Amino acid sequence: NTHYEKSLQLFDRASKVAPGGIYGHMSPAACLPGASPYYAVRGEGCRYWDVDGHEYIDFMCGYGPVILGYNHPEVDEAAAKQRELGNCFNHPTERFVELVERLVSLVDFADWGVLAKNGGDVTTWAIQVAREHTKRKKIIRLKGSYHGVDPWCTPGHGGLIEEDREHIHHFAWNDLTAFQGLVERYRGEIAGLIISPWHHPVFADSDFGAPGFLIGLERICRAEGIVLISDDIRGGFRLNIGGSHEEFGYTPDIVCFCKALGNGYPISAALGTDALRVAASKVFLTGSYWNSAVPMAAALKTLEILERDNVIAKIKQTGQRLSDGLVKIGEKHGHSIKPSGPPSVPFYRLTEEKNFLRQQQWCAEAMQRGAFLHPHHNWFICAAHTDADIDAGLQIADDALAACVKQWD
Ligand code: PMP
C-alpha cells in the first residue's frame, strides 16, 4: 500500500521496539489495518497531516480532547506564558487554585474538585472515594461502558485476576429493574454506581436514557446511600458547560472530566459534594506530573473560550449539519446511515449490516480521500469545523460511499 508507505515503515520500526507497535485504541488491529494512517505529523484547526503528507478533515479530534481545534493560538499562548514561568514544580501553582475554583463554579452540585492527568485516574479515584465514604465494597457499572484501563474496568484481558472484579457488577443500560434487583441482592454492600450521561458503547448505536431511567438511578442511589458517579469524560464540555448531567436532568455526587478540558493538554478533573469531602481527602492522589501548570493554564483558557464563543451551541449545530448530510447521503445511495447520540459526539452506522465490515470499507475509502471517519467509535465535533469543512467532509463521505456501492450492488 504505497498510500501509507511511511506510516507502514514507521510501524515496522515500532513493532521491533514497542509491544504491538501501536497499542490501545489506535492499534492497527483495532482500526482498519493498512487502510488508515498510523502516524501524525501536524495539526491545525479541524485538520491534520500524516507522515505520508496526506491531509485529513478530522472527525475524531484526537478522540475528543481537541474541542477548539488543533494548535489553537489562544490556548497555546496561555500555555506558553505559563511555560515561561515554569511547568513542573515541587508545589502546585496558582493555576491549580484558579482552575479548581473555576470548575467548582461551573458545576452546579460541586463543592470541591481535584485534578489529574487521564480520565482513568479520576474514574478509579472516584470509586475509591465511594468505597471510603460508604465503607462498602461493591461498584455497579453498565454493560458495554468504558471507564479506562485499570483492572476493575479495562476492556482488555491481559494481566487480570478474578479478584480484580470480585466486587464489580454490571447491568444493562435502560434496565432500571435490573439495577433495582442488584440493589436488593446486595443491599448495604454497594459503594457506588458509575454511569455515563448517555450510553456510548463501541460497535453499537449510542443510546439516551429512557424517560425516568437516569433520575430513577439517582433516586435509588439516594435512598440506598450509594455514591452516584457520572463519567463525563467523553461528553464533558460538548453538551453543557456545567457537565452533561445537566443536559439529562440528573445530579451525581461526583463527576469526572478529561478529554475536552485542556484542548489537548493533559488534564482531568473530578468534582464532588461536601458530603464526600472527608472521604476525598483520605484517598491518596498524586502523580509525577499532576501539579504541572501548563495544562492547567491551557484548561483555564479553553473554558474561557468555550463560554465566550458559545462553542457548545455552535458544535451542536455543526454536528446536526453533519448528521443531516450523512442521512441524505445514505438515502441517495440506498444504504441507510443511522445517526445516534448527541450531534456533537455522534455515532453513525450503516443499518444494513451488524458486523461493521461495509462500514469499515466506507471509512477506509473516506480516509484515502482525506476525511478521518471512525468505523465503530463515536466521532467528535470541534469549534474549528466550519460549515464549509462539514460540507467538504460530506462530499468525501459521499464519494467514498459511491465507490463502495460500486463494489456492493
Ligand atoms: N471514560 C470514558 C467515558 C472515556 O471515553 C475514556 C477515554 N476514552 C475514559 C473514561 C478513560 O480516559 P483515559 O483514556 O484518559 O484514561
Residues whose N, C-alpha, C, O or C-beta is under 5 A from the ligand:
A	BS01	PMP	N118 G119 G120 D121 Y146 H147 G148 D231 I233 R234 C258
